[in-house]
Amino acid sequence: NDKKGQTVELPMTTNSAVRLTDRNGRRLTVYFDSMFMRDSMVYGSKSHYLKLPATPMRIDSVVKVEVSKNS
């Protein structure tokens, strides 16, 4: 849902990114198509080209999820 509570559908592309913010303010930004969860942790890649793994984040500490469609 958006800020007004309306349902929104976003087409996912290879450039779609997800930014997670935890309760300490730490942010994790990964490409949507590289993101996965295992053992209550969120993993993903910071780059399509170099396959750089991002530092994982605990799913129970996430307070905000933002999805962006980068063109």
Sequence and secondary structure as in RCSB ss.txt:
>XXXX:A:sequence
NDKKGQTVELPMTTNSAVRLTDRNGRRLTVYFDSMFMRDSMVYGSKSHYLKLPATPMRIDSVVKVEVSKNS
>XXXX:A:secstr
  TTS        TTEEEEEEETTS EEEEEGGG EEETTEEE BS TTT  B   EEGGGEEEEEEEE  
